[in-house]
Amino acid sequence: MPTIKIKGMSCGHCVASVTKALSEVAGISNVSVSLEKGEATFSQEPDVPMSVIKEAIAKIGFEATE
């Protein structure tokens, strides 16, 4: 499963927001977000570029890094 680091999360609401945003990306499933680790893991279809995933996270106010 791919893992992406997410900067700016500080509470459970942040985790829920990131989980929802990633779950809404076509081709992404099995999303798990960890506040403690500051990262998200997910299943990704081969045709989903990482730039689309980072953009979905950026749209809700967080920064994603690999």
N, CA, C and O of each residue as an XYZ file, in Angstrom:
264
protein
N       0.842     -1.192      0.000
C       0.000      0.000      0.000
C       0.879      1.245      0.000
O       1.821      1.343      0.787
N       0.577      2.188     -0.874
C       1.328      3.448     -0.862
C       1.067      4.230      0.421
O      -0.007      4.140      1.016
N       2.062      4.991      0.828
C       1.946      5.856      2.008
C       2.348      7.261      1.598
O       3.312      7.447      0.855
N       1.610      8.246      2.083
C       1.929      9.635      1.806
C       1.908     10.401      3.126
O       1.003     10.219      3.942
N       2.898     11.250      3.331
C       2.970     12.083      4.532
C       2.050     13.288      4.354
O       1.946     13.854      3.266
N       1.386     13.669      5.443
C       0.458     14.797      5.400
C       0.802     15.764      6.522
O       0.803     15.400      7.698
N       1.095     17.001      6.139
C       1.440     18.037      7.119
C       0.223     18.885      7.424
O      -0.562     19.207      6.531
N       0.067     19.248      8.693
C      -0.981     20.171      9.097
C      -2.143     19.552      9.850
O      -3.019     20.276     10.323
N      -2.174     18.228      9.973
C      -3.270     17.607     10.720
C      -3.032     17.779     12.222
O      -1.915     17.606     12.709
N      -4.107     18.124     12.949
C      -3.933     18.334     14.388
C      -5.034     17.702     15.241
O      -4.971     17.761     16.468
N      -6.045     17.097     14.604
C      -7.158     16.547     15.383
C      -7.896     15.469     14.598
O      -7.589     15.192     13.439
N      -8.860     14.879     15.257
C      -9.664     13.842     14.626
C     -10.468     14.352     13.436
O     -10.702     13.616     12.477
N     -10.889     15.614     13.499
C     -11.623     16.194     12.373
C     -10.725     16.257     11.135
O     -11.182     16.012     10.018
N      -9.453     16.584     11.338
C      -8.494     16.618     10.226
C      -8.385     15.233      9.589
O      -8.396     15.101      8.365
N      -8.281     14.219     10.418
C      -8.189     12.836      9.940
C      -9.424     12.483      9.117
O      -9.312     11.890      8.044
N     -10.590     12.846      9.618
C     -11.832     12.558      8.901
C     -11.884     13.294      7.561
O     -12.344     12.738      6.564
N     -11.417     14.530      7.537
C     -11.422     15.312      6.301
C     -10.506     14.703      5.252
O     -10.878     14.595      4.083
N      -9.308     14.303      5.669
C      -8.352     13.690      4.736
C      -8.878     12.345      4.251
O      -8.769     12.022      3.068
N      -9.447     11.560      5.164
C     -10.008     10.263      4.790
C     -11.095     10.442      3.740
O     -11.120      9.724      2.741
N     -11.989     11.391      3.960
C     -13.087     11.647      3.023
C     -12.544     12.113      1.675
O     -12.979     11.632      0.629
N     -11.599     13.045      1.697
C     -11.047     13.580      0.444
C     -10.381     12.479     -0.382
O     -10.576     12.407     -1.596
N      -9.602     11.627      0.270
C      -8.933     10.557     -0.460
C      -9.921      9.506     -0.943
O      -9.771      8.974     -2.043
N     -10.913      9.206     -0.146
C     -11.915      8.206     -0.523
C     -12.727      8.637     -1.738
O     -13.255      7.798     -2.468
N     -12.825      9.938     -1.951
C     -13.586     10.457     -3.088
C     -12.797     10.483     -4.389
O     -13.368     10.751     -5.446
N     -11.488     10.209     -4.335
C     -10.670     10.148     -5.548
C     -10.936      8.815     -6.245
O     -10.792      7.752     -5.642
N     -11.323      8.880     -7.511
C     -11.580      7.654     -8.279
C     -10.311      6.818     -8.348
O      -9.246      7.326     -8.701
N     -10.424      5.532     -8.011
C      -9.270      4.640     -8.064
C      -8.541      4.483     -6.748
O      -7.551      3.754     -6.669
N      -9.021      5.164     -5.701
C      -8.424      5.062     -4.367
C      -9.413      4.338     -3.450
O     -10.607      4.636     -3.457
N      -8.905      3.387     -2.663
C      -9.757      2.659     -1.717
C      -8.926      2.282     -0.489
O      -7.718      2.517     -0.446
N      -9.583      1.703      0.494
C      -8.914      1.237      1.725
C      -8.067      2.332      2.367
O      -6.913      2.099      2.728
N      -8.636      3.514      2.507
C      -7.901      4.662      3.061
C      -7.788      4.527      4.577
O      -8.775      4.255      5.261
N      -6.577      4.721      5.094
C      -6.318      4.735      6.528
C      -5.417      5.921      6.838
O      -4.308      6.016      6.313
N      -5.891      6.825      7.691
C      -5.139      8.035      8.021
C      -4.733      7.981      9.485
O      -5.563      7.707     10.352
N      -3.458      8.240      9.767
C      -2.942      8.229     11.132
C      -2.520      9.637     11.544
O      -1.616     10.223     10.950
N      -3.181     10.170     12.561
C      -2.808     11.477     13.093
C      -1.439     11.402     13.754
O      -0.614     12.299     13.586
N      -1.197     10.329     14.509
C       0.055     10.167     15.236
C       1.268     10.120     14.290
O       2.304     10.723     14.569
N       1.126      9.406     13.182
C       2.225      9.280     12.217
C       2.229     10.409     11.194
O       3.234     10.633     10.519
N       1.122     11.115     11.076
C       1.014     12.190     10.089
C       1.067     11.664      8.667
O       1.736     12.234      7.805
N       0.350     10.561      8.430
C       0.399      9.962      7.100
C      -0.900      9.231      6.776
O      -1.737      8.975      7.641
N      -1.028      8.911      5.500
C      -2.174      8.142      5.019
C      -1.661      6.980      4.179
O      -0.691      7.116      3.434
N      -2.323      5.840      4.310
C      -2.052      4.695      3.449
C      -3.351      4.374      2.708
O      -4.445      4.651      3.199
N      -3.213      3.793      1.534
C      -4.382      3.534      0.705
C      -4.023      2.548     -0.394
O      -2.851      2.315     -0.687
N      -5.057      1.977     -0.993
C      -4.890      1.161     -2.190
C      -5.105      2.083     -3.376
O      -6.021      2.905     -3.376
N      -4.261      1.945     -4.383
C      -4.271      2.866     -5.515
C      -4.274      2.086     -6.824
O      -3.446      1.198     -7.027
N      -5.205      2.421     -7.709
C      -5.205      1.843     -9.046
C      -3.976      2.363     -9.801
O      -3.549      3.493     -9.566
N      -3.409      1.569    -10.693
C      -2.187      1.980    -11.403
C      -2.316      3.272    -12.215
O      -1.323      3.966    -12.433
N      -3.522      3.596    -12.658
C      -3.694      4.787    -13.497
C      -3.986      6.068    -12.712
O      -4.308      7.095    -13.311
N      -3.879      6.022    -11.390
C      -4.108      7.214    -10.571
C      -2.751      7.842    -10.231
O      -1.996      7.289     -9.431
N      -2.442      8.994    -10.836
C      -1.158      9.634    -10.548
C      -1.107     10.224     -9.137
O      -2.127     10.664     -8.607
N       0.062     10.230     -8.543
C       0.242     10.784     -7.197
C      -0.122     12.267     -7.168
O      -0.551     12.773     -6.131
N       0.040     12.968     -8.286
C      -0.295     14.398     -8.326
C      -1.783     14.625     -8.054
O      -2.150     15.630     -7.445
N      -2.640     13.710     -8.494
C      -4.079     13.826     -8.245
C      -4.367     13.654     -6.756
O      -5.218     14.346     -6.195
N      -3.661     12.739     -6.132
C      -3.836     12.486     -4.700
C      -3.370     13.699     -3.892
O      -4.058     14.133     -2.967
N      -2.213     14.238     -4.238
C      -1.697     15.421     -3.544
C      -2.626     16.614     -3.723
O      -2.825     17.395     -2.793
N      -3.189     16.754     -4.909
C      -4.107     17.866     -5.172
C      -5.366     17.754     -4.328
O      -5.857     18.762     -3.820
N      -5.896     16.551     -4.170
C      -7.092     16.342     -3.348
C      -6.829     16.750     -1.902
O      -7.697     17.328     -1.247
N      -5.635     16.450     -1.411
C      -5.260     16.815     -0.044
C      -5.045     18.323      0.071
O      -5.458     18.938      1.054
N      -4.400     18.917     -0.931
C      -4.147     20.358     -0.914
C      -5.450     21.162     -0.947
O      -5.541     22.224     -0.331
N      -6.450     20.660     -1.660
C      -7.735     21.370     -1.767
C      -8.431     21.531     -0.426
O      -9.243     22.442     -0.260
N      -8.128     20.659      0.539
C      -8.763     20.774      1.851
C      -7.827     21.413      2.879
O      -8.132     21.427      4.071
N      -6.685     21.943      2.417
C      -5.838     22.762      3.276
C      -4.652     22.082      3.924
O      -4.070     22.623      4.864
N      -4.278     20.899      3.438
C      -3.120     20.194      3.998
C      -2.052     20.033      2.933
O      -2.323     20.186      1.742
N      -0.839     19.724      3.363
C       0.264     19.523      2.429
C       0.653     18.057      2.427
O       0.883     17.465      3.482
N       0.724     17.476      1.241
C       1.093     16.073      1.108
C       2.478     15.960      0.485
O       2.796     16.627     -0.499
N       3.296     15.091      1.089
C       4.633     14.826      0.552
C       4.846     13.324      0.516
O       4.254     12.579      1.297
N       5.690     12.894     -0.393
C       5.956     11.448     -0.492
C       7.067     11.050      0.439
O       7.433      9.876      0.497
